[in-house]
C-alpha cells in the first residue's frame, strides 16, 4: 500500500510541473512584431485552446513606439490590425500607457 501511495504521489508531482513559459521571441514571431533595441520585455503570457493568444508587456521609450508599429507593418496611426503571418490570420492590438506597451496577439 505504501508503495502504491508513493507511486501515486510521484505521478501527481509530475503532473504539477509547470510548463516553461513562452519566450518573447516566440510571441514576436507569432505576431510579426519587430522589437526596437531600446525595448525591454517585462512579461510574456501564452494561452492556448481553440485559439492562441500571446500577451506581452514591454517598456519602450515613447519616441520608439512609432518605430515598433512601422517595423511591424501596422498602417500609419493604427494600433489594431490583422495580418496573415505564416499562413494564419493574427489579430494584433497595441495599447500604450506612457512607456509601458501591451501587445495582444491572437488568432480567432
Sine and cosine of phi, psi and omega as CSV:
sin_phi,cos_phi,sin_psi,cos_psi,sin_omega,cos_omega
0.00,0.00,-0.68,0.74,0.02,-1.00
-0.89,0.45,-0.60,0.80,0.02,-1.00
-0.90,0.43,-0.66,0.75,0.02,-1.00
-0.90,0.44,-0.68,0.73,0.03,-1.00
-0.91,0.42,-0.63,0.77,0.02,-1.00
-0.90,0.43,-0.69,0.73,0.02,-1.00
-0.90,0.44,-0.66,0.75,0.02,-1.00
-0.90,0.43,-0.67,0.74,0.03,-1.00
-0.88,0.48,-0.66,0.75,0.03,-1.00
-0.90,0.44,-0.66,0.75,0.02,-1.00
-0.89,0.45,-0.70,0.71,0.00,-1.00
-0.92,0.40,-0.59,0.81,0.04,-1.00
-0.90,0.43,-0.62,0.78,0.04,-1.00
-0.91,0.42,-0.56,0.83,0.02,-1.00
-0.95,0.31,-0.45,0.89,-0.05,-1.00
-1.00,0.07,-0.08,1.00,-0.01,-1.00
-0.92,0.38,0.86,-0.52,-0.02,-1.00
-0.94,0.35,0.58,-0.81,0.07,-1.00
-0.97,0.25,0.53,-0.85,0.04,-1.00
-0.88,0.48,0.61,-0.79,0.00,-1.00
-0.95,0.32,0.25,-0.97,0.01,-1.00
-0.95,0.31,0.49,-0.87,0.08,-1.00
-1.00,0.03,0.45,-0.89,0.07,-1.00
-0.85,0.52,-0.59,0.81,0.01,-1.00
-0.87,0.50,-0.63,0.78,0.05,-1.00
-0.88,0.47,-0.70,0.72,0.00,-1.00
-0.90,0.43,-0.69,0.72,-0.01,-1.00
-0.90,0.44,-0.66,0.75,0.02,-1.00
-0.90,0.43,-0.71,0.70,0.01,-1.00
-0.84,0.54,-0.67,0.74,-0.08,-1.00
-0.99,-0.15,0.05,1.00,0.00,-1.00
0.90,0.43,0.61,0.79,-0.04,-1.00
-0.99,-0.10,0.73,-0.68,0.06,-1.00
-0.94,-0.35,0.96,-0.27,-0.11,-0.99
-0.99,0.11,0.81,-0.59,0.09,-1.00
-0.91,0.42,0.46,-0.89,-0.01,-1.00
-0.89,0.46,-0.39,0.92,-0.03,-1.00
-0.98,0.22,-0.16,0.99,-0.04,-1.00
-0.99,0.12,0.46,-0.89,0.06,-1.00
-0.71,-0.70,0.82,-0.57,-0.01,-1.00
-0.98,0.20,0.77,-0.64,0.03,-1.00
-0.99,-0.14,-0.57,0.82,-0.08,-1.00
-0.34,-0.94,0.59,-0.81,0.09,-1.00
-0.72,-0.69,0.79,-0.61,0.04,-1.00
-0.83,-0.56,0.42,-0.91,-0.05,-1.00
-0.65,-0.76,0.76,-0.65,0.08,-1.00
-0.82,-0.57,0.70,-0.72,-0.02,-1.00
-0.68,-0.73,0.77,-0.64,0.07,-1.00
-0.45,-0.89,-0.79,-0.61,0.12,-0.99
-0.91,0.41,-0.62,0.79,0.04,-1.00
-0.94,-0.33,0.17,-0.99,0.03,-1.00
-0.86,-0.51,0.68,-0.74,0.05,-1.00
-0.66,-0.75,0.76,-0.65,0.16,-0.99
-0.93,-0.36,0.65,-0.76,0.13,-0.99
-0.82,-0.57,0.82,-0.57,-0.04,-1.00
-0.81,-0.58,0.74,-0.67,0.09,-1.00
-0.92,-0.40,0.77,-0.64,0.00,-1.00
-0.64,-0.77,0.30,-0.96,0.12,-0.99
-0.93,-0.36,0.69,-0.73,-0.12,-0.99
-0.46,-0.89,0.74,-0.67,0.07,-1.00
-0.82,0.58,0.66,-0.75,-0.07,-1.00
-0.80,0.60,-0.59,0.81,-0.03,-1.00
-0.94,0.33,-0.24,0.97,0.00,-1.00
-1.00,-0.10,-0.12,0.99,0.02,-1.00
-0.88,0.48,-0.72,0.69,0.05,-1.00
-0.86,0.52,-0.56,0.83,0.05,-1.00
-0.90,0.43,-0.70,0.72,0.03,-1.00
-0.86,0.52,-0.73,0.69,-0.03,-1.00
-0.91,0.42,-0.73,0.69,-0.02,-1.00
-0.90,0.44,-0.73,0.69,-0.02,-1.00
-0.92,0.40,-0.39,0.92,-0.01,-1.00
-1.00,-0.06,0.04,1.00,0.10,-0.99
1.00,0.08,0.30,0.95,0.09,-1.00
-0.97,0.26,0.52,-0.85,0.09,-1.00
-0.93,0.38,0.47,-0.88,0.00,-1.00
-0.81,0.59,0.79,-0.61,0.02,-1.00
0.99,0.14,-0.12,0.99,-0.05,-1.00
-1.00,0.07,0.65,-0.76,0.11,-0.99
-0.91,-0.42,-0.05,1.00,0.05,-1.00
-0.70,-0.71,0.62,-0.78,0.12,-0.99
-0.25,-0.97,-0.02,-1.00,0.16,-0.99
-0.69,-0.72,0.60,-0.80,-0.05,-1.00
-0.72,-0.70,0.49,-0.87,0.16,-0.99
-1.00,0.01,0.93,-0.36,-0.07,-1.00
-0.81,-0.58,0.85,-0.53,-0.02,-1.00
0.77,0.64,0.66,0.75,0.09,-1.00
0.99,0.16,0.13,0.99,0.02,-1.00
-0.76,-0.65,0.54,-0.84,0.03,-1.00
-0.98,0.18,0.86,-0.51,0.00,-1.00
-0.89,-0.45,0.82,-0.57,0.06,-1.00
-1.00,-0.04,0.73,-0.69,-0.11,-0.99
-0.79,-0.61,0.77,-0.64,0.05,-1.00
-0.78,-0.62,0.69,-0.72,0.02,-1.00
-0.85,-0.52,0.77,-0.64,0.08,-1.00
-0.85,-0.52,0.77,-0.64,-0.04,-1.00
-0.90,-0.44,0.79,-0.61,0.06,-1.00
-0.75,-0.66,1.00,0.01,-0.09,-1.00
0.93,0.36,-0.87,-0.49,0.03,-1.00
-0.99,-0.15,0.07,1.00,0.06,-1.00
-1.00,-0.10,0.79,-0.62,-0.02,-1.00
-0.86,-0.51,0.77,-0.64,0.05,-1.00
-0.94,-0.34,0.79,-0.61,0.07,-1.00
-0.94,-0.35,0.76,-0.65,0.13,-0.99
-0.86,-0.51,0.88,-0.47,-0.09,-1.00
-0.82,-0.57,0.89,-0.46,-0.12,-0.99
-0.49,-0.87,0.38,-0.92,0.13,-0.99
-0.97,-0.25,0.30,-0.96,0.07,-1.00
-0.38,-0.93,0.00,0.00,0.00,0.00
